[in-house]
Amino acid sequence: MNNFIKVLKTTVMGIIREEIKGTKIFNEIKSSNLKKTEYDTETKQMIVEFNNGTKYEYADVPHQIYTRFRLSESQGKFFTAEIAKKYKYKKL
């Protein structure tokens, strides 16, 4: 049981704050590259705000992928490997 708790603490340590409003999930992230994300469970759109202030919208990101992103040990690494170049995006 203690090992499970330690793993859980480790996997979510990059998430500073999470808020759910209706169909949207908002996360503030402590990362060298990412600042905030917003995910809409209905439209499957993910908006990412980077530490430099730029924002991008990623289309058709499956909810399962966003959940894995939130629970990953490093949201920045997961984003780069599994989302950044795999889904259609546009700068906002």
PyMOL Python script that loads the backbone (N, CA, C, O; Angstrom):
from pymol import cmd

cmd.read_pdbstr("""\
ATOM      1  N   MET A   1       0.826  -1.198   0.000  1.00  0.00           N
ATOM      2  CA  MET A   1       0.000   0.000   0.000  1.00  0.00           C
ATOM      3  C   MET A   1       0.867   1.258   0.000  1.00  0.00           C
ATOM      4  O   MET A   1       0.580   2.193  -0.747  1.00  0.00           O
ATOM      5  N   ASN A   2       1.914   1.303   0.815  1.00  0.00           N
ATOM      6  CA  ASN A   2       2.779   2.481   0.849  1.00  0.00           C
ATOM      7  C   ASN A   2       3.460   2.730  -0.485  1.00  0.00           C
ATOM      8  O   ASN A   2       3.615   3.881  -0.891  1.00  0.00           O
ATOM      9  N   ASN A   3       3.873   1.663  -1.181  1.00  0.00           N
ATOM     10  CA  ASN A   3       4.492   1.838  -2.492  1.00  0.00           C
ATOM     11  C   ASN A   3       3.514   2.478  -3.468  1.00  0.00           C
ATOM     12  O   ASN A   3       3.908   3.342  -4.251  1.00  0.00           O
ATOM     13  N   PHE A   4       2.264   2.078  -3.439  1.00  0.00           N
ATOM     14  CA  PHE A   4       1.251   2.642  -4.323  1.00  0.00           C
ATOM     15  C   PHE A   4       1.089   4.139  -4.058  1.00  0.00           C
ATOM     16  O   PHE A   4       0.999   4.924  -5.002  1.00  0.00           O
ATOM     17  N   ILE A   5       1.051   4.531  -2.823  1.00  0.00           N
ATOM     18  CA  ILE A   5       0.901   5.939  -2.467  1.00  0.00           C
ATOM     19  C   ILE A   5       2.101   6.736  -2.965  1.00  0.00           C
ATOM     20  O   ILE A   5       1.926   7.835  -3.493  1.00  0.00           O
ATOM     21  N   LYS A   6       3.309   6.214  -2.812  1.00  0.00           N
ATOM     22  CA  LYS A   6       4.508   6.897  -3.294  1.00  0.00           C
ATOM     23  C   LYS A   6       4.463   7.079  -4.803  1.00  0.00           C
ATOM     24  O   LYS A   6       4.799   8.152  -5.304  1.00  0.00           O
ATOM     25  N   VAL A   7       4.056   6.056  -5.529  1.00  0.00           N
ATOM     26  CA  VAL A   7       3.963   6.147  -6.987  1.00  0.00           C
ATOM     27  C   VAL A   7       2.937   7.197  -7.372  1.00  0.00           C
ATOM     28  O   VAL A   7       3.185   7.995  -8.275  1.00  0.00           O
ATOM     29  N   LEU A   8       1.810   7.214  -6.718  1.00  0.00           N
ATOM     30  CA  LEU A   8       0.763   8.181  -7.012  1.00  0.00           C
ATOM     31  C   LEU A   8       1.261   9.602  -6.788  1.00  0.00           C
ATOM     32  O   LEU A   8       0.992  10.478  -7.610  1.00  0.00           O
ATOM     33  N   LYS A   9       1.968   9.850  -5.713  1.00  0.00           N
ATOM     34  CA  LYS A   9       2.510  11.185  -5.445  1.00  0.00           C
ATOM     35  C   LYS A   9       3.512  11.579  -6.523  1.00  0.00           C
ATOM     36  O   LYS A   9       3.526  12.728  -6.963  1.00  0.00           O
ATOM     37  N   THR A  10       4.336  10.652  -6.946  1.00  0.00           N
ATOM     38  CA  THR A  10       5.349  10.933  -7.955  1.00  0.00           C
ATOM     39  C   THR A  10       4.717  11.254  -9.294  1.00  0.00           C
ATOM     40  O   THR A  10       5.163  12.172  -9.983  1.00  0.00           O
ATOM     41  N   THR A  11       3.682  10.514  -9.677  1.00  0.00           N
ATOM     42  CA  THR A  11       3.128  10.679 -11.013  1.00  0.00           C
ATOM     43  C   THR A  11       2.375  11.981 -11.189  1.00  0.00           C
ATOM     44  O   THR A  11       2.248  12.451 -12.320  1.00  0.00           O
ATOM     45  N   VAL A  12       1.874  12.582 -10.137  1.00  0.00           N
ATOM     46  CA  VAL A  12       1.102  13.813 -10.304  1.00  0.00           C
ATOM     47  C   VAL A  12       1.828  15.046  -9.796  1.00  0.00           C
ATOM     48  O   VAL A  12       1.217  16.103  -9.636  1.00  0.00           O
ATOM     49  N   MET A  13       3.122  14.924  -9.540  1.00  0.00           N
ATOM     50  CA  MET A  13       3.827  16.038  -8.935  1.00  0.00           C
ATOM     51  C   MET A  13       3.949  17.258  -9.847  1.00  0.00           C
ATOM     52  O   MET A  13       4.154  18.361  -9.338  1.00  0.00           O
ATOM     53  N   GLY A  14       3.834  17.114 -11.168  1.00  0.00           N
ATOM     54  CA  GLY A  14       3.905  18.254 -12.069  1.00  0.00           C
ATOM     55  C   GLY A  14       2.629  19.076 -12.100  1.00  0.00           C
ATOM     56  O   GLY A  14       2.656  20.239 -12.503  1.00  0.00           O
ATOM     57  N   ILE A  15       1.517  18.497 -11.685  1.00  0.00           N
ATOM     58  CA  ILE A  15       0.240  19.210 -11.662  1.00  0.00           C
ATOM     59  C   ILE A  15       0.169  20.026 -10.373  1.00  0.00           C
ATOM     60  O   ILE A  15       0.164  19.469  -9.275  1.00  0.00           O
ATOM     61  N   ILE A  16       0.116  21.336 -10.515  1.00  0.00           N
ATOM     62  CA  ILE A  16       0.033  22.215  -9.356  1.00  0.00           C
ATOM     63  C   ILE A  16      -1.417  22.381  -8.921  1.00  0.00           C
ATOM     64  O   ILE A  16      -1.726  22.402  -7.729  1.00  0.00           O
ATOM     65  N   ARG A  17      -2.300  22.498  -9.908  1.00  0.00           N
ATOM     66  CA  ARG A  17      -3.716  22.766  -9.618  1.00  0.00           C
ATOM     67  C   ARG A  17      -4.560  22.186 -10.733  1.00  0.00           C
ATOM     68  O   ARG A  17      -4.187  22.252 -11.904  1.00  0.00           O
ATOM     69  N   GLU A  18      -5.695  21.617 -10.368  1.00  0.00           N
ATOM     70  CA  GLU A  18      -6.640  21.100 -11.351  1.00  0.00           C
ATOM     71  C   GLU A  18      -8.033  21.574 -10.996  1.00  0.00           C
ATOM     72  O   GLU A  18      -8.425  21.589  -9.829  1.00  0.00           O
ATOM     73  N   GLU A  19      -8.774  21.961 -12.024  1.00  0.00           N
ATOM     74  CA  GLU A  19     -10.151  22.411 -11.831  1.00  0.00           C
ATOM     75  C   GLU A  19     -10.996  21.841 -12.961  1.00  0.00           C
ATOM     76  O   GLU A  19     -10.584  21.858 -14.121  1.00  0.00           O
ATOM     77  N   ILE A  20     -12.161  21.343 -12.627  1.00  0.00           N
ATOM     78  CA  ILE A  20     -13.086  20.811 -13.624  1.00  0.00           C
ATOM     79  C   ILE A  20     -14.335  21.669 -13.613  1.00  0.00           C
ATOM     80  O   ILE A  20     -14.982  21.839 -12.580  1.00  0.00           O
ATOM     81  N   LYS A  21     -14.668  22.214 -14.795  1.00  0.00           N
ATOM     82  CA  LYS A  21     -15.871  23.033 -14.959  1.00  0.00           C
ATOM     83  C   LYS A  21     -16.651  22.482 -16.133  1.00  0.00           C
ATOM     84  O   LYS A  21     -16.245  22.638 -17.285  1.00  0.00           O
ATOM     85  N   GLY A  22     -17.768  21.838 -15.846  1.00  0.00           N
ATOM     86  CA  GLY A  22     -18.569  21.243 -16.922  1.00  0.00           C
ATOM     87  C   GLY A  22     -17.766  20.186 -17.657  1.00  0.00           C
ATOM     88  O   GLY A  22     -17.328  19.199 -17.065  1.00  0.00           O
ATOM     89  N   THR A  23     -17.573  20.400 -18.964  1.00  0.00           N
ATOM     90  CA  THR A  23     -16.841  19.426 -19.780  1.00  0.00           C
ATOM     91  C   THR A  23     -15.353  19.748 -19.881  1.00  0.00           C
ATOM     92  O   THR A  23     -14.614  19.048 -20.574  1.00  0.00           O
ATOM     93  N   LYS A  24     -14.912  20.799 -19.196  1.00  0.00           N
ATOM     94  CA  LYS A  24     -13.512  21.228 -19.327  1.00  0.00           C
ATOM     95  C   LYS A  24     -12.691  20.903 -18.082  1.00  0.00           C
ATOM     96  O   LYS A  24     -13.156  21.013 -16.948  1.00  0.00           O
ATOM     97  N   ILE A  25     -11.441  20.495 -18.348  1.00  0.00           N
ATOM     98  CA  ILE A  25     -10.476  20.204 -17.290  1.00  0.00           C
ATOM     99  C   ILE A  25      -9.334  21.201 -17.449  1.00  0.00           C
ATOM    100  O   ILE A  25      -8.715  21.279 -18.510  1.00  0.00           O
ATOM    101  N   PHE A  26      -9.059  21.956 -16.399  1.00  0.00           N
ATOM    102  CA  PHE A  26      -7.987  22.946 -16.404  1.00  0.00           C
ATOM    103  C   PHE A  26      -6.870  22.469 -15.492  1.00  0.00           C
ATOM    104  O   PHE A  26      -7.122  22.058 -14.360  1.00  0.00           O
ATOM    105  N   ASN A  27      -5.628  22.521 -15.983  1.00  0.00           N
ATOM    106  CA  ASN A  27      -4.476  22.142 -15.175  1.00  0.00           C
ATOM    107  C   ASN A  27      -3.410  23.214 -15.229  1.00  0.00           C
ATOM    108  O   ASN A  27      -3.097  23.740 -16.297  1.00  0.00           O
ATOM    109  N   GLU A  28      -2.852  23.535 -14.069  1.00  0.00           N
ATOM    110  CA  GLU A  28      -1.647  24.355 -13.996  1.00  0.00           C
ATOM    111  C   GLU A  28      -0.515  23.375 -13.745  1.00  0.00           C
ATOM    112  O   GLU A  28      -0.627  22.480 -12.907  1.00  0.00           O
ATOM    113  N   ILE A  29       0.579  23.551 -14.479  1.00  0.00           N
ATOM    114  CA  ILE A  29       1.651  22.565 -14.475  1.00  0.00           C
ATOM    115  C   ILE A  29       2.977  23.209 -14.113  1.00  0.00           C
ATOM    116  O   ILE A  29       3.297  24.304 -14.577  1.00  0.00           O
ATOM    117  N   LYS A  30       3.739  22.526 -13.287  1.00  0.00           N
ATOM    118  CA  LYS A  30       5.108  22.950 -13.000  1.00  0.00           C
ATOM    119  C   LYS A  30       6.010  22.153 -13.932  1.00  0.00           C
ATOM    120  O   LYS A  30       6.244  20.961 -13.736  1.00  0.00           O
ATOM    121  N   SER A  31       6.509  22.846 -14.953  1.00  0.00           N
ATOM    122  CA  SER A  31       7.300  22.196 -15.992  1.00  0.00           C
ATOM    123  C   SER A  31       8.268  23.217 -16.568  1.00  0.00           C
ATOM    124  O   SER A  31       8.026  24.422 -16.490  1.00  0.00           O
ATOM    125  N   SER A  32       9.346  22.743 -17.136  1.00  0.00           N
ATOM    126  CA  SER A  32      10.306  23.660 -17.762  1.00  0.00           C
ATOM    127  C   SER A  32       9.757  24.239 -19.062  1.00  0.00           C
ATOM    128  O   SER A  32      10.280  25.235 -19.562  1.00  0.00           O
ATOM    129  N   ASN A  33       8.707  23.628 -19.617  1.00  0.00           N
ATOM    130  CA  ASN A  33       8.162  24.069 -20.898  1.00  0.00           C
ATOM    131  C   ASN A  33       6.676  24.438 -20.842  1.00  0.00           C
ATOM    132  O   ASN A  33       6.253  25.385 -21.504  1.00  0.00           O
ATOM    133  N   LEU A  34       5.886  23.704 -20.064  1.00  0.00           N
ATOM    134  CA  LEU A  34       4.437  23.884 -20.033  1.00  0.00           C
ATOM    135  C   LEU A  34       3.989  24.676 -18.810  1.00  0.00           C
ATOM    136  O   LEU A  34       4.534  24.525 -17.717  1.00  0.00           O
ATOM    137  N   LYS A  35       2.975  25.529 -19.021  1.00  0.00           N
ATOM    138  CA  LYS A  35       2.427  26.321 -17.907  1.00  0.00           C
ATOM    139  C   LYS A  35       1.017  25.874 -17.551  1.00  0.00           C
ATOM    140  O   LYS A  35       0.722  25.612 -16.385  1.00  0.00           O
ATOM    141  N   LYS A  36       0.132  25.786 -18.566  1.00  0.00           N
ATOM    142  CA  LYS A  36      -1.272  25.428 -18.331  1.00  0.00           C
ATOM    143  C   LYS A  36      -1.810  24.601 -19.491  1.00  0.00           C
ATOM    144  O   LYS A  36      -1.333  24.689 -20.622  1.00  0.00           O
ATOM    145  N   THR A  37      -2.819  23.793 -19.174  1.00  0.00           N
ATOM    146  CA  THR A  37      -3.576  23.112 -20.218  1.00  0.00           C
ATOM    147  C   THR A  37      -5.055  23.231 -19.914  1.00  0.00           C
ATOM    148  O   THR A  37      -5.480  23.389 -18.770  1.00  0.00           O
ATOM    149  N   GLU A  38      -5.816  23.148 -20.987  1.00  0.00           N
ATOM    150  CA  GLU A  38      -7.278  23.127 -20.898  1.00  0.00           C
ATOM    151  C   GLU A  38      -7.730  22.035 -21.855  1.00  0.00           C
ATOM    152  O   GLU A  38      -7.310  21.999 -23.012  1.00  0.00           O
ATOM    153  N   TYR A  39      -8.583  21.152 -21.371  1.00  0.00           N
ATOM    154  CA  TYR A  39      -9.059  20.046 -22.205  1.00  0.00           C
ATOM    155  C   TYR A  39     -10.574  19.985 -22.138  1.00  0.00           C
ATOM    156  O   TYR A  39     -11.159  20.037 -21.057  1.00  0.00           O
ATOM    157  N   ASP A  40     -11.209  19.874 -23.303  1.00  0.00           N
ATOM    158  CA  ASP A  40     -12.664  19.758 -23.377  1.00  0.00           C
ATOM    159  C   ASP A  40     -13.011  18.309 -23.702  1.00  0.00           C
ATOM    160  O   ASP A  40     -12.666  17.807 -24.772  1.00  0.00           O
ATOM    161  N   THR A  41     -13.691  17.642 -22.782  1.00  0.00           N
ATOM    162  CA  THR A  41     -14.010  16.224 -22.949  1.00  0.00           C
ATOM    163  C   THR A  41     -15.027  15.972 -24.056  1.00  0.00           C
ATOM    164  O   THR A  41     -15.110  14.852 -24.561  1.00  0.00           O
ATOM    165  N   GLU A  42     -15.797  16.973 -24.444  1.00  0.00           N
ATOM    166  CA  GLU A  42     -16.764  16.807 -25.535  1.00  0.00           C
ATOM    167  C   GLU A  42     -16.120  17.012 -26.901  1.00  0.00           C
ATOM    168  O   GLU A  42     -16.291  16.184 -27.796  1.00  0.00           O
ATOM    169  N   THR A  43     -15.384  18.106 -27.069  1.00  0.00           N
ATOM    170  CA  THR A  43     -14.798  18.423 -28.376  1.00  0.00           C
ATOM    171  C   THR A  43     -13.437  17.763 -28.579  1.00  0.00           C
ATOM    172  O   THR A  43     -12.942  17.700 -29.705  1.00  0.00           O
ATOM    173  N   LYS A  44     -12.826  17.267 -27.495  1.00  0.00           N
ATOM    174  CA  LYS A  44     -11.493  16.656 -27.509  1.00  0.00           C
ATOM    175  C   LYS A  44     -10.404  17.643 -27.936  1.00  0.00           C
ATOM    176  O   LYS A  44      -9.368  17.250 -28.472  1.00  0.00           O
ATOM    177  N   GLN A  45     -10.659  18.932 -27.688  1.00  0.00           N
ATOM    178  CA  GLN A  45      -9.662  19.960 -27.973  1.00  0.00           C
ATOM    179  C   GLN A  45      -8.839  20.212 -26.719  1.00  0.00           C
ATOM    180  O   GLN A  45      -9.359  20.303 -25.607  1.00  0.00           O
ATOM    181  N   MET A  46      -7.535  20.320 -26.940  1.00  0.00           N
ATOM    182  CA  MET A  46      -6.598  20.584 -25.851  1.00  0.00           C
ATOM    183  C   MET A  46      -5.880  21.887 -26.162  1.00  0.00           C
ATOM    184  O   MET A  46      -5.282  22.037 -27.227  1.00  0.00           O
ATOM    185  N   ILE A  47      -5.940  22.822 -25.234  1.00  0.00           N
ATOM    186  CA  ILE A  47      -5.209  24.084 -25.384  1.00  0.00           C
ATOM    187  C   ILE A  47      -4.036  24.042 -24.420  1.00  0.00           C
ATOM    188  O   ILE A  47      -4.191  23.756 -23.233  1.00  0.00           O
ATOM    189  N   VAL A  48      -2.862  24.332 -24.957  1.00  0.00           N
ATOM    190  CA  VAL A  48      -1.632  24.293 -24.175  1.00  0.00           C
ATOM    191  C   VAL A  48      -1.026  25.690 -24.147  1.00  0.00           C
ATOM    192  O   VAL A  48      -0.835  26.314 -25.191  1.00  0.00           O
ATOM    193  N   GLU A  49      -0.724  26.176 -22.944  1.00  0.00           N
ATOM    194  CA  GLU A  49       0.002  27.434 -22.799  1.00  0.00           C
ATOM    195  C   GLU A  49       1.410  27.101 -22.322  1.00  0.00           C
ATOM    196  O   GLU A  49       1.604  26.421 -21.314  1.00  0.00           O
ATOM    197  N   PHE A  50       2.385  27.601 -23.075  1.00  0.00           N
ATOM    198  CA  PHE A  50       3.778  27.352 -22.753  1.00  0.00           C
ATOM    199  C   PHE A  50       4.299  28.443 -21.826  1.00  0.00           C
ATOM    200  O   PHE A  50       3.693  29.509 -21.713  1.00  0.00           O
ATOM    201  N   ASN A  51       5.404  28.183 -21.175  1.00  0.00           N
ATOM    202  CA  ASN A  51       5.984  29.150 -20.245  1.00  0.00           C
ATOM    203  C   ASN A  51       6.344  30.470 -20.920  1.00  0.00           C
ATOM    204  O   ASN A  51       6.387  31.506 -20.256  1.00  0.00           O
ATOM    205  N   ASN A  52       6.603  30.451 -22.227  1.00  0.00           N
ATOM    206  CA  ASN A  52       6.934  31.689 -22.941  1.00  0.00           C
ATOM    207  C   ASN A  52       5.694  32.484 -23.346  1.00  0.00           C
ATOM    208  O   ASN A  52       5.808  33.527 -23.990  1.00  0.00           O
ATOM    209  N   GLY A  53       4.498  31.990 -22.966  1.00  0.00           N
ATOM    210  CA  GLY A  53       3.258  32.711 -23.223  1.00  0.00           C
ATOM    211  C   GLY A  53       2.510  32.296 -24.476  1.00  0.00           C
ATOM    212  O   GLY A  53       1.355  32.687 -24.648  1.00  0.00           O
ATOM    213  N   THR A  54       3.120  31.524 -25.351  1.00  0.00           N
ATOM    214  CA  THR A  54       2.418  31.099 -26.564  1.00  0.00           C
ATOM    215  C   THR A  54       1.390  30.029 -26.224  1.00  0.00           C
ATOM    216  O   THR A  54       1.557  29.255 -25.281  1.00  0.00           O
ATOM    217  N   LYS A  55       0.311  30.005 -27.026  1.00  0.00           N
ATOM    218  CA  LYS A  55      -0.756  29.024 -26.841  1.00  0.00           C
ATOM    219  C   LYS A  55      -1.019  28.311 -28.159  1.00  0.00           C
ATOM    220  O   LYS A  55      -1.000  28.916 -29.231  1.00  0.00           O
ATOM    221  N   TYR A  56      -1.263  27.015 -28.054  1.00  0.00           N
ATOM    222  CA  TYR A  56      -1.618  26.203 -29.206  1.00  0.00           C
ATOM    223  C   TYR A  56      -2.847  25.375 -28.868  1.00  0.00           C
ATOM    224  O   TYR A  56      -3.058  24.983 -27.720  1.00  0.00           O
ATOM    225  N   GLU A  57      -3.644  25.121 -29.882  1.00  0.00           N
ATOM    226  CA  GLU A  57      -4.823  24.264 -29.729  1.00  0.00           C
ATOM    227  C   GLU A  57      -4.579  22.985 -30.522  1.00  0.00           C
ATOM    228  O   GLU A  57      -4.236  23.026 -31.704  1.00  0.00           O
ATOM    229  N   TYR A  58      -4.759  21.861 -29.860  1.00  0.00           N
ATOM    230  CA  TYR A  58      -4.581  20.548 -30.472  1.00  0.00           C
ATOM    231  C   TYR A  58      -5.954  19.905 -30.637  1.00  0.00           C
ATOM    232  O   TYR A  58      -6.759  19.887 -29.705  1.00  0.00           O
ATOM    233  N   ALA A  59      -6.211  19.378 -31.832  1.00  0.00           N
ATOM    234  CA  ALA A  59      -7.533  18.837 -32.161  1.00  0.00           C
ATOM    235  C   ALA A  59      -7.576  17.322 -31.989  1.00  0.00           C
ATOM    236  O   ALA A  59      -6.585  16.623 -32.203  1.00  0.00           O
ATOM    237  N   ASP A  60      -8.743  16.840 -31.598  1.00  0.00           N
ATOM    238  CA  ASP A  60      -9.046  15.405 -31.537  1.00  0.00           C
ATOM    239  C   ASP A  60      -8.085  14.600 -30.655  1.00  0.00           C
ATOM    240  O   ASP A  60      -7.691  13.488 -31.005  1.00  0.00           O
ATOM    241  N   VAL A  61      -7.719  15.170 -29.521  1.00  0.00           N
ATOM    242  CA  VAL A  61      -6.883  14.447 -28.559  1.00  0.00           C
ATOM    243  C   VAL A  61      -7.813  13.563 -27.728  1.00  0.00           C
ATOM    244  O   VAL A  61      -8.672  14.081 -27.015  1.00  0.00           O
ATOM    245  N   PRO A  62      -7.658  12.241 -27.807  1.00  0.00           N
ATOM    246  CA  PRO A  62      -8.552  11.359 -27.044  1.00  0.00           C
ATOM    247  C   PRO A  62      -8.452  11.604 -25.542  1.00  0.00           C
ATOM    248  O   PRO A  62      -7.384  11.917 -25.016  1.00  0.00           O
ATOM    249  N   HIS A  63      -9.582  11.456 -24.867  1.00  0.00           N
ATOM    250  CA  HIS A  63      -9.622  11.659 -23.415  1.00  0.00           C
ATOM    251  C   HIS A  63      -8.619  10.751 -22.711  1.00  0.00           C
ATOM    252  O   HIS A  63      -7.991  11.159 -21.734  1.00  0.00           O
ATOM    253  N   GLN A  64      -8.468   9.532 -23.197  1.00  0.00           N
ATOM    254  CA  GLN A  64      -7.519   8.581 -22.603  1.00  0.00           C
ATOM    255  C   GLN A  64      -6.084   9.132 -22.672  1.00  0.00           C
ATOM    256  O   GLN A  64      -5.314   8.965 -21.726  1.00  0.00           O
ATOM    257  N   ILE A  65      -5.730   9.777 -23.770  1.00  0.00           N
ATOM    258  CA  ILE A  65      -4.388  10.357 -23.913  1.00  0.00           C
ATOM    259  C   ILE A  65      -4.222  11.517 -22.935  1.00  0.00           C
ATOM    260  O   ILE A  65      -3.177  11.648 -22.297  1.00  0.00           O
ATOM    261  N   TYR A  66      -5.254  12.364 -22.816  1.00  0.00           N
ATOM    262  CA  TYR A  66      -5.154  13.486 -21.873  1.00  0.00           C
ATOM    263  C   TYR A  66      -5.037  12.984 -20.434  1.00  0.00           C
ATOM    264  O   TYR A  66      -4.302  13.561 -19.633  1.00  0.00           O
ATOM    265  N   THR A  67      -5.744  11.933 -20.111  1.00  0.00           N
ATOM    266  CA  THR A  67      -5.650  11.350 -18.770  1.00  0.00           C
ATOM    267  C   THR A  67      -4.239  10.820 -18.523  1.00  0.00           C
ATOM    268  O   THR A  67      -3.678  11.033 -17.449  1.00  0.00           O
ATOM    269  N   ARG A  68      -3.670  10.138 -19.499  1.00  0.00           N
ATOM    270  CA  ARG A  68      -2.292   9.645 -19.367  1.00  0.00           C
ATOM    271  C   ARG A  68      -1.315  10.815 -19.216  1.00  0.00           C
ATOM    272  O   ARG A  68      -0.353  10.727 -18.454  1.00  0.00           O
ATOM    273  N   PHE A  69      -1.563  11.906 -19.941  1.00  0.00           N
ATOM    274  CA  PHE A  69      -0.744  13.111 -19.826  1.00  0.00           C
ATOM    275  C   PHE A  69      -0.789  13.639 -18.396  1.00  0.00           C
ATOM    276  O   PHE A  69       0.250  13.939 -17.809  1.00  0.00           O
ATOM    277  N   ARG A  70      -1.993  13.754 -17.836  1.00  0.00           N
ATOM    278  CA  ARG A  70      -2.156  14.285 -16.475  1.00  0.00           C
ATOM    279  C   ARG A  70      -1.472  13.413 -15.440  1.00  0.00           C
ATOM    280  O   ARG A  70      -0.937  13.928 -14.459  1.00  0.00           O
ATOM    281  N   LEU A  71      -1.478  12.118 -15.638  1.00  0.00           N
ATOM    282  CA  LEU A  71      -0.943  11.182 -14.644  1.00  0.00           C
ATOM    283  C   LEU A  71       0.515  10.823 -14.878  1.00  0.00           C
ATOM    284  O   LEU A  71       1.101  10.080 -14.091  1.00  0.00           O
ATOM    285  N   SER A  72       1.108  11.339 -15.946  1.00  0.00           N
ATOM    286  CA  SER A  72       2.486  10.972 -16.263  1.00  0.00           C
ATOM    287  C   SER A  72       3.462  11.580 -15.253  1.00  0.00           C
ATOM    288  O   SER A  72       3.166  12.576 -14.594  1.00  0.00           O
ATOM    289  N   GLU A  73       4.614  10.960 -15.157  1.00  0.00           N
ATOM    290  CA  GLU A  73       5.655  11.446 -14.242  1.00  0.00           C
ATOM    291  C   GLU A  73       6.147  12.820 -14.679  1.00  0.00           C
ATOM    292  O   GLU A  73       6.449  13.678 -13.850  1.00  0.00           O
ATOM    293  N   SER A  74       6.222  13.017 -16.003  1.00  0.00           N
ATOM    294  CA  SER A  74       6.637  14.308 -16.555  1.00  0.00           C
ATOM    295  C   SER A  74       5.659  14.703 -17.658  1.00  0.00           C
ATOM    296  O   SER A  74       5.659  14.113 -18.738  1.00  0.00           O
ATOM    297  N   GLN A  75       4.831  15.700 -17.381  1.00  0.00           N
ATOM    298  CA  GLN A  75       3.865  16.144 -18.381  1.00  0.00           C
ATOM    299  C   GLN A  75       4.577  16.691 -19.618  1.00  0.00           C
ATOM    300  O   GLN A  75       4.112  16.491 -20.740  1.00  0.00           O
ATOM    301  N   GLY A  76       5.693  17.375 -19.422  1.00  0.00           N
ATOM    302  CA  GLY A  76       6.444  17.926 -20.547  1.00  0.00           C
ATOM    303  C   GLY A  76       6.952  16.844 -21.484  1.00  0.00           C
ATOM    304  O   GLY A  76       6.803  16.953 -22.702  1.00  0.00           O
ATOM    305  N   LYS A  77       7.548  15.805 -20.925  1.00  0.00           N
ATOM    306  CA  LYS A  77       8.057  14.696 -21.740  1.00  0.00           C
ATOM    307  C   LYS A  77       6.916  13.968 -22.435  1.00  0.00           C
ATOM    308  O   LYS A  77       7.019  13.640 -23.617  1.00  0.00           O
ATOM    309  N   PHE A  78       5.834  13.714 -21.718  1.00  0.00           N
ATOM    310  CA  PHE A  78       4.693  13.020 -22.318  1.00  0.00           C
ATOM    311  C   PHE A  78       4.112  13.859 -23.454  1.00  0.00           C
ATOM    312  O   PHE A  78       3.811  13.335 -24.527  1.00  0.00           O
ATOM    313  N   PHE A  79       3.957  15.154 -23.219  1.00  0.00           N
ATOM    314  CA  PHE A  79       3.412  16.041 -24.237  1.00  0.00           C
ATOM    315  C   PHE A  79       4.264  15.997 -25.501  1.00  0.00           C
ATOM    316  O   PHE A  79       3.734  15.862 -26.604  1.00  0.00           O
ATOM    317  N   THR A  80       5.566  16.108 -25.347  1.00  0.00           N
ATOM    318  CA  THR A  80       6.470  16.106 -26.496  1.00  0.00           C
ATOM    319  C   THR A  80       6.410  14.784 -27.258  1.00  0.00           C
ATOM    320  O   THR A  80       6.376  14.774 -28.489  1.00  0.00           O
ATOM    321  N   ALA A  81       6.398  13.678 -26.532  1.00  0.00           N
ATOM    322  CA  ALA A  81       6.438  12.359 -27.165  1.00  0.00           C
ATOM    323  C   ALA A  81       5.093  11.898 -27.716  1.00  0.00           C
ATOM    324  O   ALA A  81       5.050  11.233 -28.751  1.00  0.00           O
ATOM    325  N   GLU A  82       3.992  12.239 -27.041  1.00  0.00           N
ATOM    326  CA  GLU A  82       2.707  11.633 -27.376  1.00  0.00           C
ATOM    327  C   GLU A  82       1.645  12.586 -27.935  1.00  0.00           C
ATOM    328  O   GLU A  82       0.619  12.128 -28.437  1.00  0.00           O
ATOM    329  N   ILE A  83       1.871  13.887 -27.859  1.00  0.00           N
ATOM    330  CA  ILE A  83       0.832  14.823 -28.304  1.00  0.00           C
ATOM    331  C   ILE A  83       1.349  15.829 -29.325  1.00  0.00           C
ATOM    332  O   ILE A  83       0.723  16.022 -30.367  1.00  0.00           O
ATOM    333  N   ALA A  84       2.470  16.467 -29.049  1.00  0.00           N
ATOM    334  CA  ALA A  84       2.928  17.632 -29.818  1.00  0.00           C
ATOM    335  C   ALA A  84       2.921  17.450 -31.327  1.00  0.00           C
ATOM    336  O   ALA A  84       2.412  18.315 -32.039  1.00  0.00           O
ATOM    337  N   LYS A  85       3.461  16.367 -31.832  1.00  0.00           N
ATOM    338  CA  LYS A  85       3.555  16.170 -33.285  1.00  0.00           C
ATOM    339  C   LYS A  85       2.578  15.125 -33.822  1.00  0.00           C
ATOM    340  O   LYS A  85       2.584  14.818 -35.014  1.00  0.00           O
ATOM    341  N   LYS A  86       1.744  14.583 -32.945  1.00  0.00           N
ATOM    342  CA  LYS A  86       0.827  13.519 -33.369  1.00  0.00           C
ATOM    343  C   LYS A  86      -0.586  14.011 -33.666  1.00  0.00           C
ATOM    344  O   LYS A  86      -1.369  13.309 -34.305  1.00  0.00           O
ATOM    345  N   TYR A  87      -0.911  15.215 -33.205  1.00  0.00           N
ATOM    346  CA  TYR A  87      -2.261  15.742 -33.390  1.00  0.00           C
ATOM    347  C   TYR A  87      -2.188  17.085 -34.122  1.00  0.00           C
ATOM    348  O   TYR A  87      -1.246  17.858 -33.952  1.00  0.00           O
ATOM    349  N   LYS A  88      -3.202  17.332 -34.930  1.00  0.00           N
ATOM    350  CA  LYS A  88      -3.270  18.579 -35.680  1.00  0.00           C
ATOM    351  C   LYS A  88      -3.366  19.753 -34.690  1.00  0.00           C
ATOM    352  O   LYS A  88      -4.101  19.690 -33.704  1.00  0.00           O
ATOM    353  N   TYR A  89      -2.610  20.823 -34.974  1.00  0.00           N
ATOM    354  CA  TYR A  89      -2.588  21.944 -34.035  1.00  0.00           C
ATOM    355  C   TYR A  89      -2.560  23.269 -34.783  1.00  0.00           C
ATOM    356  O   TYR A  89      -2.237  23.338 -35.969  1.00  0.00           O
ATOM    357  N   LYS A  90      -2.908  24.313 -34.048  1.00  0.00           N
ATOM    358  CA  LYS A  90      -2.803  25.669 -34.589  1.00  0.00           C
ATOM    359  C   LYS A  90      -2.432  26.604 -33.450  1.00  0.00           C
ATOM    360  O   LYS A  90      -2.793  26.386 -32.294  1.00  0.00           O
ATOM    361  N   LYS A  91      -1.696  27.659 -33.814  1.00  0.00           N
ATOM    362  CA  LYS A  91      -1.307  28.661 -32.826  1.00  0.00           C
ATOM    363  C   LYS A  91      -2.495  29.583 -32.573  1.00  0.00           C
ATOM    364  O   LYS A  91      -3.198  29.971 -33.505  1.00  0.00           O
ATOM    365  N   LEU A  92      -2.711  29.925 -31.325  1.00  0.00           N
ATOM    366  CA  LEU A  92      -3.819  30.823 -30.968  1.00  0.00           C
ATOM    367  C   LEU A  92      -3.324  32.236 -30.782  1.00  0.00           C
ATOM    368  O   LEU A  92      -4.112  33.132 -30.479  1.00  0.00           O
TER     369      LEU A  92
END
""", "prot")
cmd.dss("prot")
cmd.show_as("cartoon", "prot")
cmd.util.cbc("prot")
cmd.orient("prot")
